């Protein structure tokens, strides 16, 4: 649970990056930013993934929500863990005290041992419930992250294709995958505007 928020940020960055490797084939247009590769002039652009990750409102809004859910889950589980730990320590102390008590009668000792066993059985049940609860929380968060990634990728795919209907790029790459790129090839702001406008319209 402690690493969920960190892992979530990594997943977001990777998911955004993958989308921009789509190959858009079509007839070359007359717009600028063409590069000559042998006998074909290819139109290429790039998107800054880090800028998308930081400025796409759907991502930033959802990240705040998910971080709150992770924090609430973590706090809830921590409270349960502390309670179980205290119960376990009390059982161990009481068992040790009973074992070392030489003044108690055998009948009373047997009775207290049965009481300790009942408390231990109850502790085991509560621990099992805690483990199940923890597993459900983790699966629920994982499902939400997967759904978020799916929605985000669909939105990116749709908007990049929409943008490319007019621009007719042959390749749209990520800046993070290139050692150098001319700033004139940067279409990040255009893509961000489309993404954020669609997100605002859907709210």
N, C-alpha and C positions, 0 to 999 in steps of 0.2 A: 504493500500500500504506500510506503514511503516514496517509492520511485514512480508512482503512477503519473504525477504531474509532469515530472521530467520526461518520462517516456512519451507522454501525450504530446509535449512540445516537439520532440524528435519526429513523431509520426506525422504531425502537421507539416513540418518542413519537408520531409521526404515526399509526402503525398502531393504537396504543391509542386515540387520539383519534377516529379514524374510526368505530370500532365503536359508540361511544355515541350516534351520531346515528340509531340505528334508531328507527323509528316503530312503537310497539306499540299497535295498535288493539284495542279490546275494550269491553265494557259497563262504565261507571263504577261503582266500588265505593263503600263507605261510609267508606273510610279517610280520614284527614286529608290535608292538603297539596293541596287542590283550588283551582284558580284559575278565576274566571269569565271566559270569553271569549264575550261576546255571550249567545247563548241556550244555551251549553253549558258545563258545569263540567268542566274538564279537569284531570286529575291529572298533575302534572309533578314530576320529580326531576332531580338532577344528580349527576355523579361527577367527582371531582377526578383528572384524568388524571395529574398529577405524583405524586400519592400512590400511584396504581396502579403507575406506572412504578418507584417507589422501594421499594414494599412487596410487590409480587406476587412470590412466591418463585421462580416459574418464570422470570420475567424476570431477577431478580437472579442466580440460579444460572447461567442460560444466558449472561448477560453476562460473568461471570467466566471461563467456559469459552471463549467466543468471543474475549475479550481475550487470553487465553493463546495461543490458536491464531494470532491476528494477530501477537502479539509473536514467537512461534516462527518464523512464516513470514518476518517482517521480518528477524529475526536471520540466518536461513538464507540469504536472498537477499543480505543485506549482506555476508556472508562470501564468497559467490560473486562479488559485484561487486568486492570488494577484490582477490580473486585475479585476476580478469580484467583489472582496471585495472593491476595490477602486471605481468602478462604483456605487456600492450599497451605499457607504458612501457619495459620491457626490450627489446622488439622494436624500438621507435623508436630507443632508444639504440644498440643493436647495429647497426642499419641505418645510422645517422648515422656511427658510428665506422668502419664498413667503407667507406662512401662517401668519407670523408676520409683514409683510410689510403693513403699514396702509396708505402709500402715493400713492400706485398704484391704478389706476382706476379699476372698476369691469370688464370692457371689456379686459383690459390688463391682469388682474389676470386670467380671464377665458382662455385667449389665452395661457398664460404660464402654466396653469394647463394642458391644452391639450398637450402642448409640453412635460411636465413632464410625462404624461401618456404614450406618444409615446416612450419616453426614457425608461420608466419602462417596457413596453411591449418588447422592444428590449433586455433589460437586462434579462428578463424572458426567451426569446428564446435562448440567449447565455448561460444562466445557464443550460437550458435543454440540449443543445448540449454538454456542458461540462460534465454533468452527464452521458449522453450516451457514450461519449468518454472514460470516466473513467471506465464505466462498460465493454466496449469492451476491453480496455487494461488489466483489471483484468482477464477477461475470456481468453484472448489470452495467458497471462502468465500462467494461470492455465492449459490450454491445452498443453503448451510447457512442463510444469513440469510433467504432466501425461504421455506425450509421452516419455520424458526422463526416467521416472521411468520404463515404459514398456520396452524400449530398454535395460536399464541397467539390469533389471531382466532377460530378455531373454538371455543376454550375460552371466550373472552369472550362470543361469541354464545350459546353453549349456556347459560352461567350467568346471563346477563342475562335470557334468555327464561325460564329456570327460576325466577328470582327474581320475574319479572313475572307468573307464573301466579297467585300469591297477591295481589300488590300491585296489579296492573291499572293500571299507569301508561299514560297516553297518549303521553307523551314522556319519554325519558331523555336529558338533554343533558350536555355537558361544561362544567365550571365555567369553563374557560379561554376559552370562546366567549361568555361573558356578562359584561357590565359590572358587574352586581350580582346576587346571589342570596342569599336568606334561608338561614341555616345549617340551618334545619329541613328544607330540601329535599335535604340532603346524604345520599346513600345509599352513599357510597364504602366505608365500613367494612363494610357488609352484603355488597357485591359482593366486596370483598377477602377476606372470610371464606369466601365460597363458592369463590372461585378458589383460595385457598391450601389449603382442605380437599380440593378435588378433586385438586390437585397432590400433596399428601401421600399421598392414597389411591392415586395412580397409581404412586408410587415403589416 
